Amino acid sequence: MTGKAQVAGVGMIPFTKPGASESYDVMGANAVSIALKDADLTYDKIQQAYVGYVYGDSTCGQSALYPVGLTGIPIVNVNNNCSTGSTALFLARQAVESGAVDCALALGFEQMNPGALGSSFRDRKPPMAMHTAGMLRAQGYDKNAPGAAQYFGGAGREYSEKYGTKAETFAKISEKARKHAANNPFAIFRDPLTVEEIMASKHIFGPLTRYQCCPPTCGAAAAIVVSPAFAKKHGIKGVEIAAQTMTTDTQKAFDGDSMIHLIGYDMARDAANYVYEKSGIGPDEVDVVELHDCFTANELLTYEALQLTGEGTAEKFIWDGDNSYGGKVVTNPSGGLLSKGHPLGATGLAQCTELVWQLRGKADKRQVDGAKVALQHNLGLGGACVVTMYRA
């Protein structure tokens, strides 16, 4: 073991709507070039690369990296649904901390199509068959609603029924996301929205309206992970990865007909518990969080899964403003998936980039005063959850 890995450099490009971006390979290469410049390194220092994307053919990673450098290094292509980017980061961090390499690259990109997510392969068993069966048992299926919205909207509805949560509470999360994104030049949606406007938008499923669902997005982000010895040798002051883990579903996700358990609440809670114990840092010590707000319902549930607030107290946490500047912990200063956008393969690394900027004090108008500790949560149905603790 070489000690705690550090993030030496990060890079991302502004996210765009489908059809408005450059090709995935160009986006990926640009993000890597920015990360290399940020770390003041050349590509020949990279010893392994992990490249994440969901919608693309095999070896898209090579297609993106070959224009940056033809050095013969291992390039591993990664697909783990919406947690793909942080899975690439997880693998890069493991490679460095194990001593296999001193410098690894994690890259994520996505070139998406408009509209709700769908299956690419219809001639074989879908990978989420167990989750679909669980949803059918718990709430049935609405052929007129997007599948992902039914999962997370159903979980939000279950929570509301249990705790009497107002529909406006979910909309408050979107209002906050837009307010934060207004200060992020990389975000796709930067115009403010009121709770009333959010509530008046088209109803999708459960408590969710259109403005409470993340948009399909194109973009790319990258991070360079190094060992302490490499950082010292090259004069790099990196951001430490204090702890990180990945969890997948347990039997609890499929027992009891609960949409909350089915959409990854337990994966997130288990991962958070591990990271808090491993890092020696508790949830009350976290200054800033980037969490997986693919839908407002998931952000609300994740507050409790990460123990940022107690079970059943998320509504008060939201209305008291404890999830924003001036409150207990700033969540999604980037605007999150709801407003920054959600290019699936890039999302986890975009979260990493934002948190590294925050811990360096380089987040401009989004800067969280005195940020020293940051927490990242990236979730993929099917399922996988990566939680990462960073320390300045």
C-alpha positions, 0 to 999 in steps of 0.5 A: 500500500502506498498511502492515501491516493490524491486527486492531482488534477481535474477537468470538465467541459460545459454540459450541453443538450443532446445534439449540441455537443461535439462527438464523445471522443472529442469531449473526452479528449478535451476533458483529459487535456484540461485535467493534465494542464490542471495537474501540470503533467503530460500524458506520458506520466499516466500509467493506466486509464479507466474510461466510463460511458454507458451509451457507446461501443466497446473501446470508445475509451481508446477512441477518446484517448488515442488523440491525446497520446499513443503510449501503449498503457492499459485502457479499461472501459467501464459501464456501471449505469449512472455510477459509471464515472465514479466507478472509473474513479474507484478503479483508478484510486484502487490501482494507485493505493495498491501500489500497482501504479503511481499515476492513473486517469479516470475519464467519463463522457456521454453523448446522449439522445433526447428523451427518457432513458431506454434499453439498447438491447431488446433481444435478451434479458434486461439486466434490471429484471429483478428490479422491474419485478420488485417494482411490479410487486410494489406499485405496478407499472405505468406505460405512460410514465418513464421507467426511471421516474417510476422507480424514484417517483415511487420511492418519493411517494412511499416516503411521503405516505410514511412521513406526510411530506408535502409535494412542495418539499420535493419542489424546493429541492429543484428550486435550490438546484437552479439557484446554485446552478446560476453560478455555474458556467458548466451547468445546462440549466441556469435560469431560476425557477420558483416552487410554483413554477416547478409544481406547475410543470407537467406531472411525471410520476408520484410527487415528480413534475418535469422540473424535478427530473434531470435532463439527458445531457452530453459532456465529459469530465476527468480526474488524475489520481496519484500516490503521495510519493508521485505528488511529492516528486512532481510538486503536486498539492493534491486533494486527498481521497480520505476514504472510498467504497462501492456497494451493490444491492443486498437481498433487502432491496428485493424484500418487502415491496419497498421502492425506497429499498429498491432504488438504492437507499441501503447501498448508499447508507452502507457505503456512507457508514463504511466511508465515515468509519474508514476516514474517521470523519462523521457526517457532521464534519462534512462541509460540502456534498455532491450527491446523486439528485437524478430526481428530487425524490432521490436527493431527499432520500439521500439526505437521510441515507448519508445521515446528513439529517435524521430518519424522517427529518428531511422535510424540516432539513429542506425548509430550514435551508440546512441543505444550502449556503448558510445551513448545515451542509451545502448540497450540490453547489454545482446545481447537481444532476437536476440543473448541471445535467446528467451525462451518465458516464461523466457525472461521477467525475463532474462531481469529483471535479466540483468538490476538488474545486471547492476544497481548493477554494477555486469554485468562484461564486459557488465557493463554500466558505472554509470548505475542508471536507467533501462527500460524494455520492453517485448511484446507478440502478441495477445497481452500484453506489460509490461514496467518496470522502475528500479532504483538503 
